[in-house]
Amino acid sequence: MARVSLIGRLAAVTVACAAAVTVPVLAGPASAAVPGRTTAFQYTSYTSGNKGIRIDCPTGTTLIGAAPSLAGGEGQVRFDQVIPYDDHLYVHAVEDEDGYAYTWSVGATIVCADKPAGYQIVPSTSTTTSDQYNSVAADCPSTQNLLGMGFAINGGNGEVGIDDVKATSATRATGWAFEDRTGYSGLWSLTMYAICSDALPGYEIVGVQGPDQSANSATETATCAIAGNKIIGGGGQIDGGLGEVVLDDLTFTPTSFSIKAYEDQVGVSGSWHLHAYAICAKP
C-alpha cells in the first residue's frame, strides 16, 4: 500500500477518536479487585549490541502488566520482543541496520499481583508478509478484561519496529508494526499478547491523544479517571510516524501510564502524535 493511502487511513482514524476516552466496566464483587498488587523492575548494563533481559515477579505473584523501556538508543534501537509469561516478562531490543555508536540499556517495570480469577495470556499472530506494515489483534473472552499487553516481531532484524501497543477495548489488544524508512527485504510477522482475567471492579481504560508536532521526541500520559484506581497495565500508539518514529519508553506511576517516542536518525518531515492508554482497576 502506498504511504499516501496509509496516511489517509491514519488521519481518518485520528479524526474519529476523541482526545480522551474512558471505558469503565464495573463487574465482580466489592472485594479488592487486584489483591497483592506490586511492581518490579530491572535493566541491563549499558553496552553496545543487541540485548535482552528477564524481569521476574516477586515469588507467589503473577504478571498482569508491562512497561518496557530503553535508556539510550534515541530512535536507533527498536524493541522486537516484549513477551509476557505467568511469572515474568522477557524484553529484547535491537539496533537499527547501521548500528548505534553509543551504549544503551533495555529493561522494564512490571505490575504483578495475586493471580486473578480466570487469568490467561492469549497470543495472536498476524500473517507473514514483506509489506511495509502489518497488524494483528489478540482478544480476551467477552466476559473477561484486558489487563496488560505484550508483543513480538518475528523476523525484521532491527528493520521493523512496533508502532502501536493499543488497548482497543476492554477485551482487545491491537498491535501495528512498520518497516523502517529503507524497508526490509525479508518476511516478518507480528504477535500480540493479551493478558486477561475475569472482570474486575473499577475497571477502566483511559486513552489520551497528544497534539500533532514535529519535535525529535514526544511524550504522552493517560491517567486513571476513577478515584482510588491504580494502574494495572497500559500501552501506547504512534500516529503519522510510518516506521520513522520509534517507540522508546512505556512507563507508569501508581495512577498514570506514559509513552515516549523518538524520530529516527534522519528525522521526519511531517507531523506525528502519540496516544497513551492507561488500564486501571481497584487495588
VENQUIUR-V932933 format. One line per field, one symbol per residue. psi: psi as a letter, one per 20 degrees, with the letter a starting at -180 (. if undefined). burial: I if it has 24 or more other C-alpha atoms within 12 Angstrom, else O. A space follows every 10 residues. Layout:
psi: ???
burial: ???
//
This chain:
psi: pqhhghgggh gggghiprhp ppnqoprari rpgmqjprqq qqqrrorrqq rrqpoqqqpi rqpiqqnqqq orglijpppi pnoqrgjrpp pqqqqrhjrp irqrqqbqpq pqrqpqpjpq poqpprqprj rhrqqqqppq qijrqpgarr rpooahkijp qpgpnpnhai ipppqqqqqa hirpiaqrrp pqpppqrqqq pjpqpppppr qprkrhrqqq pqpphppiqq piaaarpppi hliipppgpp rqahjqpqqq qqqaihrpha qrrqqqoppq rp.
burial: OOOOOOOOOO OOOIOOOOOI IIIIIIOOOO OOIIIIIIII IIIIOOOIII IIIIIIIOOO IIIIIIIIII IIIIIIIIII IIIIIIIIII IIIIIIIOOI OOOIIIIIII IIIIIIOOII IIIIIIOOII IIIIIIIIII IOOIIIIIII IIIIIIIIII IIIIIIIIII IIIIIIIIII IOIIOOIIII IIIIIIIIII IIIIIIIIII IOIOOIIIII IIIIIIOOII IIIIIIIIII IIIIIIIIII IIIIIIIIII IIIIIOIIOO IIIIIIIIII III
//
